[in-house]
């Protein structure tokens, strides 16, 4: 499921990509295991690309997703 979802982070429609970043953020925040799953699917790199290519407040879900991944990695190795 996640590799297919991550492709939509590059969607030209800003609302689609922001909503996908929000989905990734919501998954990452629940447990270290889910954050690890997202990272293992290439999610961290996809989110970094999303943050680099988006503007303004639409970047916020991506930034928060990276924050959750880094916080949860303190509790379990990724």
N, CA, C, O and CB atoms as a CASP TS submission, in Angstrom:
PFRMAT TS
TARGET T0000
AUTHOR 0000-0000-0000
METHOD Language model
MODEL 1
PARENT N/A
ATOM      1  N   UNK     1       0.821  -1.195   0.000  1.00  0.00           N
ATOM      2  CA  UNK     1       0.000   0.000   0.000  1.00  0.00           C
ATOM      3  C   UNK     1       0.865   1.259   0.000  1.00  0.00           C
ATOM      4  O   UNK     1       0.624   2.169  -0.794  1.00  0.00           O
ATOM      5  CB  UNK     1      -0.934  -0.002   1.205  1.00  0.00           C
ATOM      6  N   UNK     2       1.852   1.326   0.863  1.00  0.00           N
ATOM      7  CA  UNK     2       2.582   2.580   0.986  1.00  0.00           C
ATOM      8  C   UNK     2       3.418   2.967  -0.223  1.00  0.00           C
ATOM      9  O   UNK     2       3.441   4.147  -0.572  1.00  0.00           O
ATOM     10  CB  UNK     2       3.456   2.509   2.156  1.00  0.00           C
ATOM     11  N   UNK     3       4.092   2.063  -0.868  1.00  0.00           N
ATOM     12  CA  UNK     3       4.829   2.534  -2.050  1.00  0.00           C
ATOM     13  C   UNK     3       3.917   3.203  -3.075  1.00  0.00           C
ATOM     14  O   UNK     3       4.321   4.174  -3.715  1.00  0.00           O
ATOM     15  CB  UNK     3       5.561   1.372  -2.703  1.00  0.00           C
ATOM     16  N   UNK     4       2.699   2.700  -3.240  1.00  0.00           N
ATOM     17  CA  UNK     4       1.757   3.304  -4.190  1.00  0.00           C
ATOM     18  C   UNK     4       1.311   4.683  -3.714  1.00  0.00           C
ATOM     19  O   UNK     4       1.159   5.599  -4.522  1.00  0.00           O
ATOM     20  CB  UNK     4       0.533   2.393  -4.386  1.00  0.00           C
ATOM     21  N   UNK     5       1.102   4.834  -2.425  1.00  0.00           N
ATOM     22  CA  UNK     5       0.670   6.117  -1.872  1.00  0.00           C
ATOM     23  C   UNK     5       1.773   7.165  -2.013  1.00  0.00           C
ATOM     24  O   UNK     5       1.497   8.327  -2.313  1.00  0.00           O
ATOM     25  CB  UNK     5       0.271   5.960  -0.394  1.00  0.00           C
ATOM     26  N   UNK     6       3.001   6.757  -1.798  1.00  0.00           N
ATOM     27  CA  UNK     6       4.114   7.708  -1.828  1.00  0.00           C
ATOM     28  C   UNK     6       4.300   8.338  -3.196  1.00  0.00           C
ATOM     29  O   UNK     6       4.814   9.453  -3.292  1.00  0.00           O
ATOM     30  CB  UNK     6       5.392   7.023  -1.412  1.00  0.00           C
ATOM     31  N   UNK     7       3.899   7.658  -4.246  1.00  0.00           N
ATOM     32  CA  UNK     7       3.988   8.225  -5.598  1.00  0.00           C
ATOM     33  C   UNK     7       3.144   9.492  -5.696  1.00  0.00           C
ATOM     34  O   UNK     7       3.496  10.426  -6.416  1.00  0.00           O
ATOM     35  CB  UNK     7       3.529   7.192  -6.658  1.00  0.00           C
ATOM     36  N   UNK     8       2.027   9.518  -4.967  1.00  0.00           N
ATOM     37  CA  UNK     8       1.127  10.666  -5.022  1.00  0.00           C
ATOM     38  C   UNK     8       1.686  11.905  -4.332  1.00  0.00           C
ATOM     39  O   UNK     8       1.117  12.990  -4.457  1.00  0.00           O
ATOM     40  CB  UNK     8      -0.187  10.304  -4.402  1.00  0.00           C
ATOM     41  N   UNK     9       2.796  11.758  -3.605  1.00  0.00           N
ATOM     42  CA  UNK     9       3.430  12.946  -3.031  1.00  0.00           C
ATOM     43  C   UNK     9       3.965  13.874  -4.118  1.00  0.00           C
ATOM     44  O   UNK     9       4.187  15.059  -3.870  1.00  0.00           O
ATOM     45  CB  UNK     9       4.565  12.539  -2.089  1.00  0.00           C
ATOM     46  N   UNK    10       4.173  13.339  -5.322  1.00  0.00           N
ATOM     47  CA  UNK    10       4.676  14.143  -6.440  1.00  0.00           C
ATOM     48  C   UNK    10       3.560  14.608  -7.366  1.00  0.00           C
ATOM     49  O   UNK    10       3.826  15.141  -8.443  1.00  0.00           O
ATOM     50  CB  UNK    10       5.695  13.349  -7.233  1.00  0.00           C
ATOM     51  N   UNK    11       2.310  14.407  -6.950  1.00  0.00           N
ATOM     52  CA  UNK    11       1.179  14.827  -7.778  1.00  0.00           C
ATOM     53  C   UNK    11       1.247  16.337  -8.014  1.00  0.00           C
ATOM     54  O   UNK    11       1.563  17.090  -7.093  1.00  0.00           O
ATOM     55  CB  UNK    11      -0.171  14.438  -7.108  1.00  0.00           C
ATOM     56  N   UNK    12       0.957  16.787  -9.233  1.00  0.00           N
ATOM     57  CA  UNK    12       1.013  18.228  -9.504  1.00  0.00           C
ATOM     58  C   UNK    12      -0.051  19.033  -8.757  1.00  0.00           C
ATOM     59  O   UNK    12       0.108  20.237  -8.557  1.00  0.00           O
ATOM     60  CB  UNK    12       0.866  18.468 -10.981  1.00  0.00           C
ATOM     61  N   UNK    13      -1.131  18.374  -8.346  1.00  0.00           N
ATOM     62  CA  UNK    13      -2.172  19.054  -7.574  1.00  0.00           C
ATOM     63  C   UNK    13      -1.693  19.190  -6.128  1.00  0.00           C
ATOM     64  O   UNK    13      -1.478  18.194  -5.437  1.00  0.00           O
ATOM     65  CB  UNK    13      -3.534  18.273  -7.645  1.00  0.00           C
ATOM     66  N   UNK    14      -1.532  20.416  -5.689  1.00  0.00           N
ATOM     67  CA  UNK    14      -1.003  20.698  -4.349  1.00  0.00           C
ATOM     68  C   UNK    14      -1.862  20.068  -3.254  1.00  0.00           C
ATOM     69  O   UNK    14      -1.333  19.614  -2.239  1.00  0.00           O
ATOM     70  CB  UNK    14      -0.911  22.208  -4.127  1.00  0.00           C
ATOM     71  N   UNK    15      -3.169  20.035  -3.448  1.00  0.00           N
ATOM     72  CA  UNK    15      -4.058  19.474  -2.435  1.00  0.00           C
ATOM     73  C   UNK    15      -3.887  17.959  -2.310  1.00  0.00           C
ATOM     74  O   UNK    15      -3.948  17.413  -1.208  1.00  0.00           O
ATOM     75  CB  UNK    15      -5.510  19.808  -2.767  1.00  0.00           C
ATOM     76  N   UNK    16      -3.677  17.292  -3.422  1.00  0.00           N
ATOM     77  CA  UNK    16      -3.460  15.840  -3.391  1.00  0.00           C
ATOM     78  C   UNK    16      -2.173  15.522  -2.645  1.00  0.00           C
ATOM     79  O   UNK    16      -2.171  14.676  -1.750  1.00  0.00           O
ATOM     80  CB  UNK    16      -3.408  15.259  -4.825  1.00  0.00           C
ATOM     81  N   UNK    17      -1.089  16.183  -2.999  1.00  0.00           N
ATOM     82  CA  UNK    17       0.194  15.895  -2.353  1.00  0.00           C
ATOM     83  C   UNK    17       0.172  16.247  -0.874  1.00  0.00           C
ATOM     84  O   UNK    17       0.758  15.531  -0.061  1.00  0.00           O
ATOM     85  CB  UNK    17       1.316  16.655  -3.046  1.00  0.00           C
ATOM     86  N   UNK    18      -0.493  17.336  -0.512  1.00  0.00           N
ATOM     87  CA  UNK    18      -0.582  17.704   0.902  1.00  0.00           C
ATOM     88  C   UNK    18      -1.404  16.674   1.670  1.00  0.00           C
ATOM     89  O   UNK    18      -1.050  16.318   2.794  1.00  0.00           O
ATOM     90  CB  UNK    18      -1.202  19.109   1.060  1.00  0.00           C
ATOM     91  N   UNK    19      -2.490  16.193   1.082  1.00  0.00           N
ATOM     92  CA  UNK    19      -3.308  15.189   1.758  1.00  0.00           C
ATOM     93  C   UNK    19      -2.560  13.867   1.921  1.00  0.00           C
ATOM     94  O   UNK    19      -2.730  13.183   2.930  1.00  0.00           O
ATOM     95  CB  UNK    19      -4.603  14.960   0.987  1.00  0.00           C
ATOM     96  N   UNK    20      -1.743  13.506   0.950  1.00  0.00           N
ATOM     97  CA  UNK    20      -0.932  12.287   1.077  1.00  0.00           C
ATOM     98  C   UNK    20       0.107  12.472   2.181  1.00  0.00           C
ATOM     99  O   UNK    20       0.350  11.549   2.959  1.00  0.00           O
ATOM    100  CB  UNK    20      -0.236  11.939  -0.273  1.00  0.00           C
ATOM    101  N   UNK    21       0.715  13.637   2.257  1.00  0.00           N
ATOM    102  CA  UNK    21       1.668  13.907   3.332  1.00  0.00           C
ATOM    103  C   UNK    21       0.974  13.842   4.690  1.00  0.00           C
ATOM    104  O   UNK    21       1.557  13.372   5.666  1.00  0.00           O
ATOM    105  CB  UNK    21       2.332  15.284   3.136  1.00  0.00           C
ATOM    106  N   UNK    22      -0.251  14.306   4.751  1.00  0.00           N
ATOM    107  CA  UNK    22      -1.023  14.221   5.988  1.00  0.00           C
ATOM    108  C   UNK    22      -1.294  12.767   6.357  1.00  0.00           C
ATOM    109  O   UNK    22      -1.212  12.399   7.529  1.00  0.00           O
ATOM    110  CB  UNK    22      -2.346  14.989   5.851  1.00  0.00           C
ATOM    111  N   UNK    23      -1.613  11.947   5.374  1.00  0.00           N
ATOM    112  CA  UNK    23      -1.822  10.522   5.608  1.00  0.00           C
ATOM    113  C   UNK    23      -0.547   9.879   6.169  1.00  0.00           C
ATOM    114  O   UNK    23      -0.606   9.125   7.140  1.00  0.00           O
ATOM    115  CB  UNK    23      -2.252   9.818   4.300  1.00  0.00           C
ATOM    116  N   UNK    24       0.576  10.171   5.568  1.00  0.00           N
ATOM    117  CA  UNK    24       1.850   9.610   6.034  1.00  0.00           C
ATOM    118  C   UNK    24       2.131  10.079   7.461  1.00  0.00           C
ATOM    119  O   UNK    24       2.567   9.291   8.300  1.00  0.00           O
ATOM    120  CB  UNK    24       3.016  10.021   5.087  1.00  0.00           C
ATOM    121  N   UNK    25       1.885  11.341   7.731  1.00  0.00           N
ATOM    122  CA  UNK    25       2.079  11.875   9.086  1.00  0.00           C
ATOM    123  C   UNK    25       1.222  11.121  10.098  1.00  0.00           C
ATOM    124  O   UNK    25       1.700  10.743  11.167  1.00  0.00           O
ATOM    125  CB  UNK    25       1.742  13.377   9.126  1.00  0.00           C
ATOM    126  N   UNK    26      -0.035  10.907   9.759  1.00  0.00           N
ATOM    127  CA  UNK    26      -0.949  10.229  10.682  1.00  0.00           C
ATOM    128  C   UNK    26      -0.531   8.785  10.937  1.00  0.00           C
ATOM    129  O   UNK    26      -0.692   8.284  12.050  1.00  0.00           O
ATOM    130  CB  UNK    26      -2.369  10.264  10.134  1.00  0.00           C
ATOM    131  N   UNK    27      -0.007   8.124   9.939  1.00  0.00           N
ATOM    132  CA  UNK    27       0.456   6.750  10.123  1.00  0.00           C
ATOM    133  C   UNK    27       1.720   6.733  10.988  1.00  0.00           C
ATOM    134  O   UNK    27       1.848   5.904  11.889  1.00  0.00           O
ATOM    135  CB  UNK    27       0.726   6.076   8.753  1.00  0.00           C
ATOM    136  N   UNK    28       2.638   7.639  10.716  1.00  0.00           N
ATOM    137  CA  UNK    28       3.925   7.665  11.433  1.00  0.00           C
ATOM    138  C   UNK    28       3.773   7.959  12.918  1.00  0.00           C
ATOM    139  O   UNK    28       4.585   7.495  13.718  1.00  0.00           O
ATOM    140  CB  UNK    28       4.837   8.697  10.816  1.00  0.00           C
ATOM    141  N   UNK    29       2.776   8.701  13.295  1.00  0.00           N
ATOM    142  CA  UNK    29       2.699   9.146  14.682  1.00  0.00           C
ATOM    143  C   UNK    29       2.186   8.091  15.646  1.00  0.00           C
ATOM    144  O   UNK    29       2.260   8.291  16.858  1.00  0.00           O
ATOM    145  CB  UNK    29       1.830  10.341  14.770  1.00  0.00           C
ATOM    146  N   UNK    30       1.674   6.985  15.154  1.00  0.00           N
ATOM    147  CA  UNK    30       1.013   6.034  16.042  1.00  0.00           C
ATOM    148  C   UNK    30       1.942   5.040  16.734  1.00  0.00           C
ATOM    149  O   UNK    30       1.691   4.671  17.881  1.00  0.00           O
ATOM    150  CB  UNK    30       0.005   5.284  15.276  1.00  0.00           C
ATOM    151  N   UNK    31       2.989   4.606  16.079  1.00  0.00           N
ATOM    152  CA  UNK    31       3.875   3.637  16.743  1.00  0.00           C
ATOM    153  C   UNK    31       5.220   3.588  16.025  1.00  0.00           C
ATOM    154  O   UNK    31       5.322   3.937  14.849  1.00  0.00           O
ATOM    155  CB  UNK    31       3.226   2.222  16.773  1.00  0.00           C
ATOM    156  N   UNK    32       6.238   3.154  16.741  1.00  0.00           N
ATOM    157  CA  UNK    32       7.544   2.996  16.102  1.00  0.00           C
ATOM    158  C   UNK    32       7.512   1.986  14.954  1.00  0.00           C
ATOM    159  O   UNK    32       8.235   2.136  13.969  1.00  0.00           O
ATOM    160  CB  UNK    32       8.574   2.567  17.132  1.00  0.00           C
ATOM    161  N   UNK    33       6.674   0.961  15.085  1.00  0.00           N
ATOM    162  CA  UNK    33       6.582  -0.052  14.029  1.00  0.00           C
ATOM    163  C   UNK    33       6.018   0.537  12.737  1.00  0.00           C
ATOM    164  O   UNK    33       6.507   0.232  11.649  1.00  0.00           O
ATOM    165  CB  UNK    33       5.709  -1.222  14.491  1.00  0.00           C
ATOM    166  N   UNK    34       4.995   1.374  12.853  1.00  0.00           N
ATOM    167  CA  UNK    34       4.426   2.003  11.653  1.00  0.00           C
ATOM    168  C   UNK    34       5.399   3.004  11.046  1.00  0.00           C
ATOM    169  O   UNK    34       5.515   3.097   9.824  1.00  0.00           O
ATOM    170  CB  UNK    34       3.099   2.700  11.988  1.00  0.00           C
ATOM    171  N   UNK    35       6.101   3.756  11.896  1.00  0.00           N
ATOM    172  CA  UNK    35       7.097   4.699  11.384  1.00  0.00           C
ATOM    173  C   UNK    35       8.202   3.938  10.649  1.00  0.00           C
ATOM    174  O   UNK    35       8.678   4.383   9.605  1.00  0.00           O
ATOM    175  CB  UNK    35       7.696   5.548  12.538  1.00  0.00           C
ATOM    176  N   UNK    36       8.606   2.795  11.197  1.00  0.00           N
ATOM    177  CA  UNK    36       9.622   1.962  10.554  1.00  0.00           C
ATOM    178  C   UNK    36       9.141   1.443   9.211  1.00  0.00           C
ATOM    179  O   UNK    36       9.905   1.408   8.246  1.00  0.00           O
ATOM    180  CB  UNK    36      10.002   0.795  11.455  1.00  0.00           C
ATOM    181  N   UNK    37       7.875   1.037   9.142  1.00  0.00           N
ATOM    182  CA  UNK    37       7.306   0.554   7.884  1.00  0.00           C
ATOM    183  C   UNK    37       7.366   1.642   6.807  1.00  0.00           C
ATOM    184  O   UNK    37       7.728   1.373   5.661  1.00  0.00           O
ATOM    185  CB  UNK    37       5.851   0.091   8.094  1.00  0.00           C
ATOM    186  N   UNK    38       7.009   2.860   7.183  1.00  0.00           N
ATOM    187  CA  UNK    38       7.036   3.968   6.226  1.00  0.00           C
ATOM    188  C   UNK    38       8.463   4.221   5.749  1.00  0.00           C
ATOM    189  O   UNK    38       8.691   4.415   4.555  1.00  0.00           O
ATOM    190  CB  UNK    38       6.445   5.249   6.858  1.00  0.00           C
ATOM    191  N   UNK    39       9.415   4.221   6.661  1.00  0.00           N
ATOM    192  CA  UNK    39      10.821   4.439   6.302  1.00  0.00           C
ATOM    193  C   UNK    39      11.318   3.327   5.379  1.00  0.00           C
ATOM    194  O   UNK    39      11.989   3.596   4.383  1.00  0.00           O
ATOM    195  CB  UNK    39      11.701   4.512   7.573  1.00  0.00           C
ATOM    196  N   UNK    40      10.988   2.084   5.709  1.00  0.00           N
ATOM    197  CA  UNK    40      11.439   0.951   4.904  1.00  0.00           C
ATOM    198  C   UNK    40      10.848   0.949   3.499  1.00  0.00           C
ATOM    199  O   UNK    40      11.426   0.358   2.587  1.00  0.00           O
ATOM    200  CB  UNK    40      11.087  -0.338   5.597  1.00  0.00           C
ATOM    201  N   UNK    41       9.711   1.598   3.316  1.00  0.00           N
ATOM    202  CA  UNK    41       9.089   1.697   1.990  1.00  0.00           C
ATOM    203  C   UNK    41       9.638   2.873   1.180  1.00  0.00           C
ATOM    204  O   UNK    41       9.194   3.112   0.056  1.00  0.00           O
ATOM    205  CB  UNK    41       7.577   1.836   2.133  1.00  0.00           C
ATOM    206  N   UNK    42      10.588   3.597   1.737  1.00  0.00           N
ATOM    207  CA  UNK    42      11.131   4.764   1.043  1.00  0.00           C
ATOM    208  C   UNK    42      10.404   6.048   1.388  1.00  0.00           C
ATOM    209  O   UNK    42      10.554   7.062   0.706  1.00  0.00           O
ATOM    210  CB  UNK    42      11.078   4.548  -0.438  1.00  0.00           C
ATOM    211  N   UNK    43       9.618   5.999   2.450  1.00  0.00           N
ATOM    212  CA  UNK    43       8.806   7.150   2.825  1.00  0.00           C
ATOM    213  C   UNK    43       9.588   8.361   3.286  1.00  0.00           C
ATOM    214  O   UNK    43       9.199   9.495   3.004  1.00  0.00           O
ATOM    215  CB  UNK    43       7.879   6.760   3.886  1.00  0.00           C
ATOM    216  N   UNK    44      10.687   8.137   3.993  1.00  0.00           N
ATOM    217  CA  UNK    44      11.465   9.279   4.487  1.00  0.00           C
ATOM    218  C   UNK    44      12.021  10.098   3.324  1.00  0.00           C
ATOM    219  O   UNK    44      11.940  11.326   3.328  1.00  0.00           O
ATOM    220  CB  UNK    44      12.616   8.798   5.396  1.00  0.00           C
ATOM    221  N   UNK    45      12.580   9.419   2.342  1.00  0.00           N
ATOM    222  CA  UNK    45      13.120  10.126   1.170  1.00  0.00           C
ATOM    223  C   UNK    45      12.008  10.825   0.395  1.00  0.00           C
ATOM    224  O   UNK    45      12.192  11.943  -0.084  1.00  0.00           O
ATOM    225  CB  UNK    45      13.871   9.147   0.246  1.00  0.00           C
ATOM    226  N   UNK    46      10.856  10.171   0.269  1.00  0.00           N
ATOM    227  CA  UNK    46       9.735  10.771  -0.453  1.00  0.00           C
ATOM    228  C   UNK    46       9.214  12.015   0.267  1.00  0.00           C
ATOM    229  O   UNK    46       8.853  13.004  -0.369  1.00  0.00           O
ATOM    230  CB  UNK    46       8.605   9.749  -0.623  1.00  0.00           C
ATOM    231  N   UNK    47       9.179  11.954   1.591  1.00  0.00           N
ATOM    232  CA  UNK    47       8.723  13.115   2.367  1.00  0.00           C
ATOM    233  C   UNK    47       9.733  14.258   2.272  1.00  0.00           C
ATOM    234  O   UNK    47       9.341  15.420   2.164  1.00  0.00           O
ATOM    235  CB  UNK    47       8.499  12.725   3.845  1.00  0.00           C
ATOM    236  N   UNK    48      11.018  13.944   2.312  1.00  0.00           N
ATOM    237  CA  UNK    48      12.039  14.992   2.160  1.00  0.00           C
ATOM    238  C   UNK    48      11.888  15.661   0.796  1.00  0.00           C
ATOM    239  O   UNK    48      11.963  16.887   0.704  1.00  0.00           O
ATOM    240  CB  UNK    48      13.474  14.399   2.321  1.00  0.00           C
ATOM    241  N   UNK    49      11.679  14.887  -0.256  1.00  0.00           N
ATOM    242  CA  UNK    49      11.453  15.457  -1.587  1.00  0.00           C
ATOM    243  C   UNK    49      10.202  16.328  -1.596  1.00  0.00           C
ATOM    244  O   UNK    49      10.201  17.411  -2.181  1.00  0.00           O
ATOM    245  CB  UNK    49      11.328  14.341  -2.637  1.00  0.00           C
ATOM    246  N   UNK    50       9.140  15.858  -0.953  1.00  0.00           N
ATOM    247  CA  UNK    50       7.900  16.634  -0.882  1.00  0.00           C
ATOM    248  C   UNK    50       8.149  17.972  -0.204  1.00  0.00           C
ATOM    249  O   UNK    50       7.727  19.012  -0.710  1.00  0.00           O
ATOM    250  CB  UNK    50       6.810  15.851  -0.129  1.00  0.00           C
ATOM    251  N   UNK    51       8.829  17.956   0.934  1.00  0.00           N
ATOM    252  CA  UNK    51       9.100  19.194   1.679  1.00  0.00           C
ATOM    253  C   UNK    51       9.962  20.134   0.838  1.00  0.00           C
ATOM    254  O   UNK    51       9.739  21.345   0.837  1.00  0.00           O
ATOM    255  CB  UNK    51       9.804  18.881   3.030  1.00  0.00           C
ATOM    256  N   UNK    52      10.937  19.586   0.128  1.00  0.00           N
ATOM    257  CA  UNK    52      11.827  20.406  -0.700  1.00  0.00           C
ATOM    258  C   UNK    52      11.100  21.066  -1.864  1.00  0.00           C
ATOM    259  O   UNK    52      11.449  22.174  -2.272  1.00  0.00           O
ATOM    260  CB  UNK    52      12.963  19.561  -1.229  1.00  0.00           C
ATOM    261  N   UNK    53      10.096  20.389  -2.396  1.00  0.00           N
ATOM    262  CA  UNK    53       9.419  20.877  -3.598  1.00  0.00           C
ATOM    263  C   UNK    53       8.115  21.613  -3.339  1.00  0.00           C
ATOM    264  O   UNK    53       7.527  22.154  -4.276  1.00  0.00           O
ATOM    265  CB  UNK    53       9.150  19.741  -4.502  1.00  0.00           C
ATOM    266  N   UNK    54       7.649  21.650  -2.106  1.00  0.00           N
ATOM    267  CA  UNK    54       6.395  22.343  -1.819  1.00  0.00           C
ATOM    268  C   UNK    54       6.682  23.707  -1.199  1.00  0.00           C
ATOM    269  O   UNK    54       7.808  24.018  -0.811  1.00  0.00           O
ATOM    270  CB  UNK    54       5.506  21.498  -0.878  1.00  0.00           C
ATOM    271  N   UNK    55       5.636  24.495  -1.122  1.00  0.00           N
ATOM    272  CA  UNK    55       5.782  25.878  -0.623  1.00  0.00           C
ATOM    273  C   UNK    55       4.837  26.139   0.547  1.00  0.00           C
ATOM    274  O   UNK    55       3.792  25.501   0.676  1.00  0.00           O
ATOM    275  CB  UNK    55       5.508  26.897  -1.757  1.00  0.00           C
ATOM    276  N   UNK    56       5.222  27.073   1.380  1.00  0.00           N
ATOM    277  CA  UNK    56       4.358  27.570   2.442  1.00  0.00           C
ATOM    278  C   UNK    56       3.914  26.515   3.432  1.00  0.00           C
ATOM    279  O   UNK    56       4.654  25.589   3.765  1.00  0.00           O
ATOM    280  CB  UNK    56       3.169  28.199   1.850  1.00  0.00           C
ATOM    281  N   UNK    57       2.687  26.681   3.892  1.00  0.00           N
ATOM    282  CA  UNK    57       2.166  25.800   4.931  1.00  0.00           C
ATOM    283  C   UNK    57       1.829  24.407   4.420  1.00  0.00           C
ATOM    284  O   UNK    57       1.591  23.504   5.222  1.00  0.00           O
ATOM    285  CB  UNK    57       0.947  26.412   5.548  1.00  0.00           C
ATOM    286  N   UNK    58       1.802  24.213   3.128  1.00  0.00           N
ATOM    287  CA  UNK    58       1.523  22.866   2.615  1.00  0.00           C
ATOM    288  C   UNK    58       2.660  21.902   2.952  1.00  0.00           C
ATOM    289  O   UNK    58       2.485  20.688   2.847  1.00  0.00           O
ATOM    290  CB  UNK    58       1.303  22.908   1.093  1.00  0.00           C
ATOM    291  N   UNK    59       3.811  22.418   3.352  1.00  0.00           N
ATOM    292  CA  UNK    59       4.939  21.576   3.761  1.00  0.00           C
ATOM    293  C   UNK    59       4.779  20.990   5.155  1.00  0.00           C
ATOM    294  O   UNK    59       5.430  20.003   5.499  1.00  0.00           O
ATOM    295  CB  UNK    59       6.210  22.368   3.703  1.00  0.00           C
ATOM    296  N   UNK    60       3.913  21.598   5.955  1.00  0.00           N
ATOM    297  CA  UNK    60       3.827  21.257   7.367  1.00  0.00           C
ATOM    298  C   UNK    60       3.565  19.774   7.645  1.00  0.00           C
ATOM    299  O   UNK    60       4.242  19.219   8.511  1.00  0.00           O
ATOM    300  CB  UNK    60       2.754  22.066   7.997  1.00  0.00           C
ATOM    301  N   UNK    61       2.632  19.096   6.974  1.00  0.00           N
ATOM    302  CA  UNK    61       2.439  17.671   7.266  1.00  0.00           C
ATOM    303  C   UNK    61       3.700  16.841   7.021  1.00  0.00           C
ATOM    304  O   UNK    61       3.971  15.895   7.760  1.00  0.00           O
ATOM    305  CB  UNK    61       1.303  17.123   6.425  1.00  0.00           C
ATOM    306  N   UNK    62       4.461  17.185   6.001  1.00  0.00           N
ATOM    307  CA  UNK    62       5.708  16.473   5.722  1.00  0.00           C
ATOM    308  C   UNK    62       6.745  16.704   6.799  1.00  0.00           C
ATOM    309  O   UNK    62       7.424  15.771   7.226  1.00  0.00           O
ATOM    310  CB  UNK    62       6.265  16.895   4.384  1.00  0.00           C
ATOM    311  N   UNK    63       6.869  17.933   7.234  1.00  0.00           N
ATOM    312  CA  UNK    63       7.818  18.260   8.295  1.00  0.00           C
ATOM    313  C   UNK    63       7.447  17.524   9.579  1.00  0.00           C
ATOM    314  O   UNK    63       8.313  17.000  10.280  1.00  0.00           O
ATOM    315  CB  UNK    63       7.858  19.784   8.540  1.00  0.00           C
ATOM    316  N   UNK    64       6.154  17.491   9.877  1.00  0.00           N
ATOM    317  CA  UNK    64       5.696  16.799  11.081  1.00  0.00           C
ATOM    318  C   UNK    64       5.914  15.288  10.962  1.00  0.00           C
ATOM    319  O   UNK    64       6.277  14.640  11.945  1.00  0.00           O
ATOM    320  CB  UNK    64       4.209  17.102  11.337  1.00  0.00           C
ATOM    321  N   UNK    65       5.700  14.728   9.787  1.00  0.00           N
ATOM    322  CA  UNK    65       5.942  13.288   9.589  1.00  0.00           C
ATOM    323  C   UNK    65       7.402  12.958   9.858  1.00  0.00           C
ATOM    324  O   UNK    65       7.703  11.959  10.513  1.00  0.00           O
ATOM    325  CB  UNK    65       5.555  12.855   8.151  1.00  0.00           C
ATOM    326  N   UNK    66       8.307  13.788   9.360  1.00  0.00           N
ATOM    327  CA  UNK    66       9.733  13.562   9.628  1.00  0.00           C
ATOM    328  C   UNK    66      10.046  13.688  11.119  1.00  0.00           C
ATOM    329  O   UNK    66      10.891  12.966  11.648  1.00  0.00           O
ATOM    330  CB  UNK    66      10.590  14.555   8.829  1.00  0.00           C
ATOM    331  N   UNK    67       9.366  14.600  11.780  1.00  0.00           N
ATOM    332  CA  UNK    67       9.543  14.749  13.225  1.00  0.00           C
ATOM    333  C   UNK    67       9.089  13.517  13.986  1.00  0.00           C
ATOM    334  O   UNK    67       9.764  13.069  14.913  1.00  0.00           O
ATOM    335  CB  UNK    67       8.784  15.961  13.723  1.00  0.00           C
ATOM    336  N   UNK    68       7.938  12.965  13.592  1.00  0.00           N
ATOM    337  CA  UNK    68       7.457  11.746  14.244  1.00  0.00           C
ATOM    338  C   UNK    68       8.415  10.589  14.009  1.00  0.00           C
ATOM    339  O   UNK    68       8.702   9.822  14.928  1.00  0.00           O
ATOM    340  CB  UNK    68       6.058  11.380  13.736  1.00  0.00           C
ATOM    341  N   UNK    69       8.913  10.459  12.784  1.00  0.00           N
ATOM    342  CA  UNK    69       9.843   9.373  12.476  1.00  0.00           C
ATOM    343  C   UNK    69      11.097   9.518  13.328  1.00  0.00           C
ATOM    344  O   UNK    69      11.578   8.538  13.896  1.00  0.00           O
ATOM    345  CB  UNK    69      10.208   9.365  10.968  1.00  0.00           C
ATOM    346  N   UNK    70      11.628  10.734  13.423  1.00  0.00           N
ATOM    347  CA  UNK    70      12.861  10.905  14.198  1.00  0.00           C
ATOM    348  C   UNK    70      12.605  10.710  15.688  1.00  0.00           C
ATOM    349  O   UNK    70      13.453  10.150  16.383  1.00  0.00           O
ATOM    350  CB  UNK    70      13.464  12.294  13.948  1.00  0.00           C
ATOM    351  N   UNK    71      11.472  11.151  16.189  1.00  0.00           N
ATOM    352  CA  UNK    71      11.154  10.955  17.605  1.00  0.00           C
ATOM    353  C   UNK    71      10.998   9.472  17.916  1.00  0.00           C
ATOM    354  O   UNK    71      11.551   8.982  18.901  1.00  0.00           O
ATOM    355  CB  UNK    71       9.869  11.716  17.983  1.00  0.00           C
ATOM    356  N   UNK    72      10.258   8.763  17.091  1.00  0.00           N
ATOM    357  CA  UNK    72      10.024   7.351  17.357  1.00  0.00           C
ATOM    358  C   UNK    72      11.273   6.503  17.139  1.00  0.00           C
ATOM    359  O   UNK    72      11.389   5.411  17.695  1.00  0.00           O
ATOM    360  CB  UNK    72       8.906   6.843  16.481  1.00  0.00           C
ATOM    361  N   UNK    73      12.207   7.002  16.334  1.00  0.00           N
ATOM    362  CA  UNK    73      13.447   6.237  16.133  1.00  0.00           C
ATOM    363  C   UNK    73      14.324   6.269  17.375  1.00  0.00           C
ATOM    364  O   UNK    73      15.232   5.449  17.514  1.00  0.00           O
ATOM    365  CB  UNK    73      14.227   6.787  14.932  1.00  0.00           C
ATOM    366  N   UNK    74      14.063   7.204  18.278  1.00  0.00           N
ATOM    367  CA  UNK    74      14.797   7.221  19.550  1.00  0.00           C
ATOM    368  C   UNK    74      14.381   6.056  20.439  1.00  0.00           C
ATOM    369  O   UNK    74      15.130   5.630  21.318  1.00  0.00           O
ATOM    370  CB  UNK    74      14.566   8.550  20.287  1.00  0.00           C
ATOM    371  N   UNK    75      13.171   5.545  20.196  1.00  0.00           N
ATOM    372  CA  UNK    75      12.635   4.474  21.024  1.00  0.00           C
ATOM    373  C   UNK    75      12.841   3.097  20.419  1.00  0.00           C
ATOM    374  O   UNK    75      12.754   2.084  21.112  1.00  0.00           O
ATOM    375  CB  UNK    75      11.177   4.701  21.262  1.00  0.00           C
ATOM    376  N   UNK    76      13.113   3.066  19.129  1.00  0.00           N
ATOM    377  CA  UNK    76      13.332   1.774  18.451  1.00  0.00           C
ATOM    378  C   UNK    76      14.211   2.039  17.242  1.00  0.00           C
ATOM    379  O   UNK    76      13.942   2.968  16.480  1.00  0.00           O
ATOM    380  CB  UNK    76      11.966   1.091  18.023  1.00  0.00           C
ATOM    381  N   UNK    77      15.256   1.244  17.048  1.00  0.00           N
ATOM    382  CA  UNK    77      16.104   1.462  15.883  1.00  0.00           C
ATOM    383  C   UNK    77      15.337   1.248  14.587  1.00  0.00           C
ATOM    384  O   UNK    77      14.552   0.307  14.464  1.00  0.00           O
ATOM    385  CB  UNK    77      17.311   0.539  15.930  1.00  0.00           C
ATOM    386  N   UNK    78      15.576   2.146  13.607  1.00  0.00           N
ATOM    387  CA  UNK    78      14.910   2.023  12.306  1.00  0.00           C
ATOM    388  C   UNK    78      15.677   1.147  11.420  1.00  0.00           C
ATOM    389  O   UNK    78      15.276   0.920  10.279  1.00  0.00           O
ATOM    390  CB  UNK    78      14.718   3.353  11.651  1.00  0.00           C
TER
END
